[in-house]
Amino acid sequence: MNYKDGLCLSSSGGGLVRTYPHVPGIDFAGTVAASDNPRFKTGDKVVLTGWRVGETHWGGYAEKARVKGDWLVLLPKGLTTREAMAVGTAGFTAMLAVMALEDHGLKPGSGPVLVTGAAGGVGSVATAILAHLGHEVAAVTGRPETADYLKSLGATRIVPREELAETVKRPLETETWAGCVDSVGGAMLARVLGQMKYGASVAAVGLAGGAALPATVVPFLLRGVNLLGIDSVMQPSENRVKAWARIAKDLPKDKLAAMITSAKLADLPRLGAEILKGQVKGRVVVDVRA
């Protein structure tokens, strides 16, 4: 279950679904039953995220799916299909964000790394991965009741959402964060940009707080801050394979297990509405056989 799934499950289709009948579900993992693609054979374990599956192409909320072979990734050793779906698009996006920050110089010991929307799917996985890699993680949440959960994933500091929810008149504040994975956007992202350390980067992965960015260019010009856009939908196959290999290596299984809530197909209408309201914690794995 992902935010886009909530949109697709809404009465309007969230503007993503154009033709009905339709099968949502932007992620799935399973076993190849038959393949015309030489990269895959019957019995292979595979995972799919993105490529607008579940939006313009029938998705994963079914017991069988037929897709282009180039959209699939062989499941890395050490990951089960259930674990792959606990990761899903949210976790895949989180890993892409971490890799982008690393490519732009983030290293353990550089300073605290901020994760906004930390109790959500992307934030939960990003928190666990960053902590495992040795970073000091500051987790932003508007739900105080998730503090213990976030600390169990490795967060060392909980930042109340109210502290970052409004922009300030000053374009620059005290240099605080060595990196940031941001799933909120809007005013919070604008505020965070002014708090980044010199040369630090923000990986922008979502817009739960709005698509507008009421910021100035000052952080980019005077501190060399980088704003990195992270797209998980159309990532080339090579990048997908690298990210899934890193997930298998750098996402602790016990932390992943702590994020999982199981669901049935009948739960989807309720969960779709809840995820759009920011009421879903961690990762929801849907058993399509139940």
N, C-alpha and C positions, 0 to 999 in steps of 0.2 A: 504494500500500500504506500503510495507516494502522493505528494500534493497534487500532481497532475491527474492522478486517478480520482481524487476528490472532485476535481473540475469536470472530468469526463462523466462521473457518476451523477453530477447535478442535473437538474431538469433541463438546463440549456445546453448541456454538454460542454460548458465552460468556454464556448467558442472554438473548441478543439475538434469536436465531432461534427461532421457535416452530413453524414448519411446514416440512416437507420434501416434495418436493425444493425446493431454494433456490439462488439465484444471489447470492453475496456481491458486495462491491465498493461502498463507500460514496461513491466519486467516479467520475465519468467525464467525458470531453470528446469531442466528435465533431461530425458534420455532420447537420443535420436532413434526414431522408429524406421526411417528410410531417408536416403540422401542421394541427390543427383550431383552434389558438390563433392569433388575429390578430396577436399580437406576434412570431410567428416564421414564416418561409417556408422552403421547400425550398432547401437550400444554405447556410443560416446556420450559422456555427460557434458552438457553445454549450458551456457547462460546467455541471455539476451537482455540488453538495456538500450533504450533510445531508438533511433531511426524512425521515430514517430509511430512505432508500433503501439497499439492501444489508442491511438488518435485517428490517423488516416488509414491504418491497417489493423485488422482484427488482432486483439491482444491476448494477454496471458490468463484471463479469468475464464479458462476452459481447460478441459482435460487434454486437448490436443491443439497444436498450432502448426501452421505451415508458413514458413518465412524463407527469405533468401539466405543461403548459406553464409554469404559475406557479412551478414548481420550477427552471426553467432561467434562466441568465443569458447574454446575448449575450457572446461572447468579446471583450474590449477589443482595439482595434487595437494591433498590436505584440506580441501573444501568440499563439503557436501552440498547437494542442491538446496537443502533447507538453509544452510549457512549462507549460500550465495544470495538467496532471496532475503535473508536478514540484512545483508549488505545492500543489494538492489541498486537502483539508480542513485538513491541518496548517498549510500556508502561509496559507490563508484565516483560520484561527484566529489565527495570529501577527499578521496585519495588523489584525484586530479588536482584539487586545490593544494593539498600538501606538496605534491610533486612540483607544482608551479612555484610555490613559495621557496622550495629548496633550490630550484633552478635559478632563482633570483637572490640567492645568498643566505637563506635562513638556515641556521645551524643550532643545535642544542647549545645552550649557554649564551645565546644572543640576547636573551631577555624574555619577558612574558609574551606569550602568543594569545591573542584574544580570539574567542569563538563566540559569535553572536547566534541567537536562536539555538543555544547549545543543547537544549533538551529535545529538539526535533531530530529528524532522521539524519540529515547531513551533520548537524552539530554534534550529535552523540558519537557518530563514527569518527569525526574529525578530532573530537576530544580524546577518544581512546587511542587513536593512532599517534597523535602528537605527544601524548603522555608516554606512550610506549617508546617513542623515539628519544625520549629524554628532555622534552621541552616542559617548561613551566606554563601550564594552561590556565587562563582566566576565562571562566564560562559565564556568558551573559544569559540571564533568563528572567522572564516576567512571572515565573511560577515558583515562589519560594519553596513550595513543597517538593520540588525536584532537586534541591540542593544536595541531599544525601546521595541521590542517584548519580548526579554529575561528579561528585567526589569519588564515588565508587568506580567511575570510568577513568579517573586520574586527574580531574581538575583540582588545582591547589587553591583556587580563589573563585568565589562566586560574586559576580557583579550584578546587582539589581538592574533591571532594564531601565528603570527611571533615571539612573545616573547618565545614560547615554541617549535617552529618548528625544531630547530636544537639541536643536542646533544652537550655537552660541554666536555672538557677534564677532568674536575674535577668530580669525581664520586658522590661527595656530595656538595650541595649548602645550602643556608640558609634554616632552617626548616620553612616551610610556610604553608603547607596544612594539615588539620586534617583528611582529607579523600578525595577520588577522585572516580568519576564514569567516566571511560575512554572508549570511543567508537572509538578511533583513532588508538591506538597501535603504532608500529613503533618507530621512533625517538622521538616523543612527549612523549610517555609512558616512554621511557628510561630517558628522561629529568625530567619528573614529579617524578619518583621514587627517584631521588636525592634531591628533594625538600620537601619530606614528613616529617612530624614531627615524633619524636621518637614513635615507636609502632603503627604508623598510617597505614591505609590500602588503597589499590587501588583495586577497583572492575573493572576488565577488561571485557568488553562486546562486543568489536568489533575490526575491523582492517582496518578501512577506510584509515588509513595512511600507511598501510603495515603490513605484518605478521612477518617480522624480528624484533628482539628486540636487538638493539645495546647498551646493558647495561652491567654493572658489578654487581657482587654480593655484593658490598660494602654496599649499603643501607640496605640489608637484615641482614648483619653481624654486622654493627656498629650502626644501628638505629632500628633494629628489625622491619623493614617495612614488611608488608604482601601484597603479590600479590594474589588476589582472582579471580579465573576463574569463570565466570558466564555463564552457559548454560541454555537456555530456551527451547530447543527442546525436550529433553528427561527427563525433570523434573518429579519426581513422582507425582502422583495425590494429595497426601496430601500437598505437597509444593505448588502446583497450587491453591488449595482451600485457603490456608493461604494467598498467594500473592493476589488473587483476592479480598479476604475480606479486606485486607489492602488497596488495590486500592480504593474500595468503601468508605473506611473510611478516607483515608489520601490524596486523590487527589481531590482538590477543583473543583467543577463542572464548576465554571466560568473560571477557568484557563484552564480546558480541552476544553471548548467551544472556547476559543481564539486560540487554536491550530488547529482547524478543517478546512480543505478545502474539499468540496464535489466534487465527480467525477462520471463519467459514465463509462461504459465498453469501450466505444469508445475512452476514454481518456487514456486508459492504455498503449498503445505503446509509446505515448509521455511521460507520467509520468514515465514509466519504464526507459527510457533513461535519464530523468532528475534526478531521484533519484540516479542513478549510478554516476552522475557527481556532486553530492552534492548540487543540485539546488532546492531541495524540502524542504520547511520550515514546521515544525510541523508535523501534522498527516493528511493524506488523507484518507477519508472514501469513499468507492466505493459502489454506489447504483446499485446492480446487476439487478434491474428491469428497470433501465433507459437506 
